[in-house]
Each structure stands twice: as C-alpha cells, then as structure tokens.
C-alpha cells in the first residue's frame, strides 16, 4: 500500500470510528496541551474526569499561570507523576511572561517550555495549529513495528529514535492532527499490546506482522525489571483537631516535594497502635506502608505544618496517602 493509500484508509477509519473524548471537542492549544500532559503514562479512563475538573478549576492558561503550586497539585491529585503538574504551572507562567499569554506554535518555542518534549510538541502543533509535525509515542511505536515488521523494544529510546523519520514521512500535510490522532487511536483501540483486533484494522492487509503472524511478537518483549521493595512507617500525629503533615524534600526517593504524613525517624514522636497497612506501587517500587497513631515528643521537624483535620485531604494528594486514609478510617 502506498503512503497516500495508507493515509486515506487510516483517516477514513478514524473519522468514522474515533472515540468521543472531551479533549477532541475543542482544538484550543491550551486544552490540547493539558490533555497531552495528563495522558502521559496515564490511562484515558483515569484522565477523563480529572481533565474536565481541572479545566473547570483553571479554564484558561492565564488562570493556571496565576495559581499557586498547592492549588495545582490538589487539582492534579490522583494522576501521579506530580512533576508534570509542576511543569504545567512553570510552562503556563513562561507563556504569559514570554509569549504574551498566547501558546506558541513554533517548534523551538514549544520545546523550550518546561515538561514538553518532542512527542508533546508534535501533538500540540499538529492538533491545535495544523502544523505537519510528526509524533512518536508508545501506540505509534507499536503500530509502526507491526505495520512495517520492525523489530525493537517499544521502551527502547534507540528504537523509538529510528521511527521518527518514518513518522515525518507519513504525516498527512493536509490533516496532520487527524493523522497523528488516527495513529494513536489505532494503537489504543485496535493494535493493542495484547490480542490486537486485526480483523477490525483498516490497514491489516498491508501489515507485515499480520501477514507473517507476528502481531503478538512485535514489538519485542520488554526486559522485566524486578520491583524494589520499600517499607515505610508513617505517623498520624493529631492534637486539638489538627494533624501534623510534612513536606517531603527534593532529596526524597519518592513523592518529592509533596505533603505527606511524617515518616517515623523523621520526627521525635512516641508511636502507638497501628491504624492500617497498605501496599502500593510507584514506578518500579513496591511499597508497604504502615500507619501508626503517635504523639509528638519534641519539636515538629523543619518542613512540617499543623493542618486542620478536615483540610488534610487538600494536602495529601498522592493516591498512596488517600489509600492509607481509607484503610485507617
């Protein structure tokens, strides 16, 4: 199949079959940007309600730029990878300061914004501005690997790098946004990691992997990394209706710069009964976290703060803390 016929087949399928997702209803650069950052390493199902709530809280780029970090982190709660939220805030402020509040369309200017790499820049520029910018993400890697019979691991940066020239060659100059979304939609709904629906694929007849029965073998399987076990004991220290929270520093292994319950050993306290124990995964770490009731024995540590009990949920934004609070209720 020629490039032109491949584009026509995939675009026709996408326009007839695409999912009704909230970020597809308006190609405003701000809305596209927010959706692309949220969708990094996070499922559509998890992002959809958070996306709509985030835009209600920060309906414009100017509103986001004017917010403080704790507000943005609270609105981001549950999505994880909180550096993305901090970079959103930094980038919004940069757009206001350097571009008069208008999201730029030039590649160099977009790439200069915090938290935006080559893929995200390609998505924003093609979808929001109609620029013929290519993109390569996990879905596109899988589609290209199977469609063209290319052997490599999807998470190998070197393999991904080899696919950018192909993405640039194939991008539809007339409808680059639809084309890039069509590739990602195919990977997300049809050309899935396991049990791809080849019978529903609009380009199956041109797929090398389908012809050679390799669709379950491409891309090559990832090398599995054993999770690192981590054990924490955290303390619930309450007095006069206030709870002691602790701002984790940049030097912490996990949950950097986020409010949390203080770890035993970081605060002079007398631990009491166990309230709950939960298991939780963060990247390649397998956490076992025990929460104990405790009383403060000395001074509160640097970075700690007394917070009214009813406001604790506004500070503990990580899903780990929310899970622990539910288990101890």
C-alpha positions as CSV (number, residue, x, y, z in Angstrom):
1,X,0.0,0.0,0.0
2,X,1.4,3.4,-0.9
3,X,1.8,6.1,1.7
4,X,-1.2,8.0,0.1
5,X,-3.5,5.0,0.3
6,X,-2.3,4.2,3.9
7,X,-3.2,7.8,4.9
8,X,-6.6,7.7,3.2
9,X,-7.5,4.3,4.8
10,X,-6.5,5.3,8.3
11,X,-8.0,8.8,8.2
12,X,-11.3,7.4,6.9
13,X,-11.4,4.8,9.7
14,X,-10.5,7.4,12.3
15,X,-13.2,9.9,11.3
16,X,-15.8,7.2,11.3
17,X,-14.7,5.4,14.5
18,X,-12.9,7.7,16.8
19,X,-13.9,7.8,20.5
20,X,-15.8,10.7,21.8
21,X,-13.2,12.2,24.1
22,X,-13.6,15.6,25.8
23,X,-10.2,17.0,24.5
24,X,-11.3,16.3,20.9
25,X,-14.2,18.7,21.1
26,X,-12.1,21.8,21.0
27,X,-8.6,22.1,19.5
28,X,-7.7,25.1,21.5
29,X,-3.9,24.9,22.2
30,X,-4.4,25.2,26.0
31,X,-6.9,22.3,26.1
32,X,-4.8,20.1,23.8
33,X,-1.7,20.8,25.9
34,X,-3.4,19.9,29.2
35,X,-4.8,16.7,27.8
36,X,-1.4,15.6,26.3
37,X,0.4,16.2,29.6
38,X,-2.3,14.3,31.6
39,X,-2.3,11.4,29.2
40,X,1.5,10.8,29.6
41,X,1.7,7.4,31.5
42,X,-1.9,7.6,32.5
43,X,-5.0,5.9,31.0
44,X,-7.8,7.6,29.2
45,X,-10.3,6.3,31.8
46,X,-8.3,7.9,34.6
47,X,-7.7,11.2,32.8
48,X,-11.2,11.9,31.5
49,X,-12.9,13.1,34.8
50,X,-9.7,14.8,36.0
51,X,-9.3,16.7,32.7
52,X,-12.8,18.1,32.9
53,X,-12.4,19.0,36.6
54,X,-9.0,20.6,36.0
55,X,-10.4,22.8,33.3
56,X,-13.3,23.9,35.5
57,X,-10.8,25.0,38.1
58,X,-8.4,26.5,35.6
59,X,-10.4,27.3,32.4
60,X,-7.7,29.4,30.8
61,X,-3.9,29.4,30.6
62,X,-4.0,32.8,32.4
63,X,-6.0,31.2,35.3
64,X,-3.4,28.4,35.5
65,X,-0.5,30.8,35.5
66,X,-2.0,32.8,38.3
67,X,-2.5,29.7,40.6
68,X,-0.2,28.6,43.3
69,X,1.5,25.3,43.3
70,X,-0.5,23.7,46.1
71,X,-3.7,24.5,44.2
72,X,-2.4,22.9,41.0
73,X,-1.2,19.8,42.9
74,X,-4.6,19.4,44.6
75,X,-6.4,19.6,41.2
76,X,-3.9,17.0,39.9
77,X,-4.5,14.6,42.8
78,X,-4.8,11.0,41.7
79,X,-3.0,11.3,38.4
80,X,0.5,10.7,39.9
81,X,3.9,11.8,38.4
82,X,3.4,15.2,40.1
83,X,6.4,16.8,38.3
84,X,4.0,17.0,35.3
85,X,1.7,19.3,37.3
86,X,4.6,21.5,38.4
87,X,5.9,21.8,34.9
88,X,2.4,22.7,33.7
89,X,2.5,25.6,36.1
90,X,6.0,26.7,35.1
91,X,5.2,26.5,31.4
92,X,1.9,28.5,31.9
93,X,3.9,31.2,33.6
94,X,6.5,31.1,30.9
95,X,3.9,31.5,28.2
96,X,2.4,34.5,30.0
97,X,5.9,36.1,30.6
98,X,7.5,35.3,27.2
99,X,4.6,35.0,24.7
100,X,2.0,37.4,26.0
101,X,-0.2,34.6,27.2
102,X,-0.6,33.0,23.8
103,X,0.6,29.5,23.4
104,X,3.3,29.4,20.8
105,X,3.2,27.3,17.6
106,X,6.9,27.4,16.6
107,X,8.7,24.2,17.3
108,X,11.6,25.7,19.1
109,X,9.4,27.9,21.3
110,X,7.1,24.9,22.2
111,X,10.1,22.7,23.0
112,X,11.6,25.4,25.3
113,X,8.6,25.1,27.6
114,X,9.0,23.0,30.8
115,X,7.7,19.5,30.6
116,X,7.4,19.4,26.8
117,X,9.4,17.0,24.7
118,X,9.4,16.1,21.0
119,X,6.2,14.0,21.2
120,X,4.2,16.5,23.1
121,X,5.3,19.3,20.9
122,X,4.3,17.3,17.8
123,X,0.9,16.6,19.2
124,X,0.2,20.2,20.2
125,X,1.5,21.7,16.9
126,X,-0.4,19.2,14.7
127,X,-3.7,19.1,16.6
128,X,-4.0,22.7,17.7
129,X,-2.2,24.5,14.9
130,X,-2.5,22.2,11.9
131,X,1.3,22.1,11.5
132,X,2.7,19.0,9.7
133,X,4.6,17.9,12.9
134,X,5.2,14.1,13.4
135,X,5.0,12.3,16.7
136,X,6.1,9.0,18.1
137,X,4.6,7.6,21.3
138,X,4.1,4.1,22.7
139,X,1.0,3.5,20.5
140,X,2.7,4.8,17.3
141,X,5.8,2.6,18.1
142,X,3.6,-0.5,18.3
143,X,1.6,0.4,15.1
144,X,4.8,1.1,13.1
145,X,6.6,-2.0,14.5
146,X,3.8,-4.3,13.3
147,X,2.7,-2.5,10.2
148,X,6.3,-2.4,8.8
149,X,7.7,-5.5,10.5
150,X,10.3,-3.6,12.6
151,X,12.0,-5.4,15.4
152,X,12.7,-3.5,18.6
153,X,11.5,-2.9,22.1
154,X,8.8,-0.2,22.5
155,X,10.5,1.3,25.6
156,X,14.0,1.4,24.0
157,X,14.8,5.1,23.2
158,X,17.2,4.0,20.4
159,X,14.4,2.1,18.7
160,X,12.0,4.9,19.1
161,X,14.5,7.3,17.6
162,X,14.7,5.2,14.4
163,X,10.9,5.7,13.9
164,X,10.9,9.5,13.8
165,X,12.0,9.7,10.1
166,X,9.1,7.3,9.2
167,X,6.6,9.4,11.2
168,X,7.8,12.5,9.4
169,X,7.5,10.9,6.0
170,X,4.0,9.6,6.7
171,X,2.4,12.7,8.4
172,X,-0.5,13.9,6.4
173,X,0.2,17.5,5.3
174,X,-3.5,18.4,4.9
175,X,-4.8,16.9,8.2
176,X,-1.8,16.4,10.4
177,X,-3.8,16.5,13.7
178,X,-6.3,13.9,12.5
179,X,-3.5,11.7,11.1
180,X,-1.5,11.7,14.4
181,X,-4.6,11.0,16.4
182,X,-5.6,8.2,14.0
183,X,-2.2,6.5,14.6
184,X,-2.6,6.8,18.4
185,X,-6.3,5.7,18.2
186,X,-5.4,2.6,16.2
187,X,-2.8,1.7,18.8
188,X,-5.1,2.3,21.7
189,X,-8.2,0.6,20.5
190,X,-7.2,-2.0,17.7
191,X,-3.5,-2.6,17.6
192,X,-3.3,-3.2,21.3
193,X,-0.3,-4.6,23.2
194,X,-2.1,-8.0,23.7
195,X,-4.7,-9.7,21.5
196,X,-4.8,-7.0,18.8
197,X,-8.1,-6.9,16.8
198,X,-6.6,-7.4,13.4
199,X,-10.0,-8.2,11.9
200,X,-11.1,-4.6,12.7
201,X,-7.9,-3.0,11.5
202,X,-8.3,-0.7,8.4
203,X,-4.8,-1.4,7.2
204,X,-4.4,-5.1,8.1
205,X,-4.0,-6.1,4.5
206,X,-0.8,-4.0,4.4
207,X,0.5,-5.1,7.8
208,X,3.8,-7.1,7.7
209,X,3.2,-8.6,11.2
210,X,-0.4,-9.7,10.3
211,X,0.9,-11.4,7.1
212,X,3.6,-13.2,9.0
213,X,1.6,-13.9,12.1
214,X,3.9,-11.8,14.2
215,X,1.4,-9.4,15.7
216,X,1.8,-11.0,19.1
217,X,5.6,-10.9,18.9
218,X,6.1,-7.3,17.8
219,X,7.3,-5.1,19.3
220,X,9.8,-7.3,21.0
221,X,9.0,-8.1,24.7
222,X,10.4,-5.8,27.3
223,X,13.1,-6.9,29.7
224,X,11.3,-7.2,33.0
225,X,12.6,-5.2,36.0
226,X,12.1,-6.6,39.4
227,X,10.3,-4.1,41.7
228,X,12.3,-2.5,44.5
229,X,10.7,-3.3,47.9
230,X,10.3,-0.3,50.2
231,X,8.9,-0.3,53.7
232,X,7.7,2.9,55.5
233,X,6.2,3.5,58.9
234,X,4.2,6.8,58.9
235,X,2.7,8.6,61.8
236,X,-0.7,10.1,62.5
237,X,0.0,12.9,65.0
238,X,-3.1,14.8,66.0
239,X,-3.7,17.5,68.6
240,X,-6.6,19.9,69.2
241,X,-8.2,18.9,65.9
242,X,-5.0,19.5,63.8
243,X,-2.8,16.9,62.1
244,X,0.9,17.2,61.6
245,X,1.9,17.0,57.9
246,X,5.4,17.0,56.5
247,X,6.6,18.5,53.2
248,X,8.9,15.9,51.5
249,X,12.1,17.4,50.1
250,X,13.6,17.2,46.6
251,X,16.1,14.7,48.0
252,X,13.4,12.0,48.9
253,X,13.4,8.9,46.8
254,X,9.7,9.0,46.2
255,X,6.9,11.7,46.3
256,X,9.4,14.5,46.1
257,X,8.1,18.0,47.2
258,X,4.7,16.7,48.2
259,X,3.0,16.9,51.5
260,X,2.7,13.6,53.4
261,X,2.3,12.0,56.7
262,X,5.7,12.2,58.6
263,X,7.8,9.1,58.5
264,X,8.9,7.5,61.8
265,X,12.5,8.6,62.3
266,X,12.0,12.0,60.8
267,X,10.0,13.3,63.8
268,X,10.5,12.9,67.5
269,X,7.3,11.1,68.4
270,X,6.0,8.2,70.5
271,X,4.3,5.7,68.3
272,X,1.2,3.9,69.4
273,X,-1.3,1.5,67.9
274,X,-1.2,0.5,64.2
275,X,-4.1,2.1,62.3
276,X,-3.5,0.5,58.8
277,X,-1.1,-1.2,56.5
278,X,-1.3,-0.9,52.7
279,X,0.6,-2.0,49.6
280,X,1.2,0.5,46.8
281,X,3.3,0.7,43.6
282,X,5.1,3.8,42.4
283,X,7.1,3.3,39.2
284,X,9.3,0.3,39.9
285,X,9.0,0.5,43.7
286,X,6.7,-1.9,45.7
287,X,5.8,-0.1,48.9
288,X,4.5,-1.5,52.1
289,X,3.3,1.4,54.3
290,X,2.2,1.1,57.9
291,X,0.3,4.0,59.6
292,X,0.7,4.3,63.4
293,X,-1.0,6.6,65.8
294,X,1.6,8.7,67.6
295,X,2.1,11.7,69.9
296,X,4.7,14.4,69.4
297,X,7.6,14.1,71.9
298,X,9.7,17.0,70.8
299,X,9.6,19.9,68.3
300,X,8.0,19.4,64.9
301,X,10.6,18.9,62.2
302,X,11.5,21.5,59.6
303,X,9.0,21.4,56.8
304,X,6.2,20.3,59.0
305,X,2.8,22.0,59.4
306,X,-0.2,21.6,61.6
307,X,-3.3,21.3,59.4
308,X,-7.0,21.2,60.5
309,X,-8.2,17.6,60.3
310,X,-10.9,18.5,57.7
311,X,-8.3,20.0,55.4
312,X,-5.9,17.1,55.4
313,X,-7.3,15.8,52.1
314,X,-6.4,19.0,50.4
315,X,-2.7,18.4,51.2
316,X,-2.3,14.7,50.8
317,X,-2.8,14.5,47.1
318,X,-0.9,11.2,46.3
319,X,-3.1,8.2,45.9
320,X,-0.9,6.4,48.4
321,X,-2.0,8.7,51.2
322,X,-5.6,8.5,50.1
323,X,-5.4,4.7,50.1
324,X,-3.9,4.8,53.6
325,X,-6.5,7.2,54.9
326,X,-9.3,5.0,53.6
327,X,-7.8,1.9,55.1
328,X,-7.5,3.6,58.5
329,X,-11.0,5.1,58.6
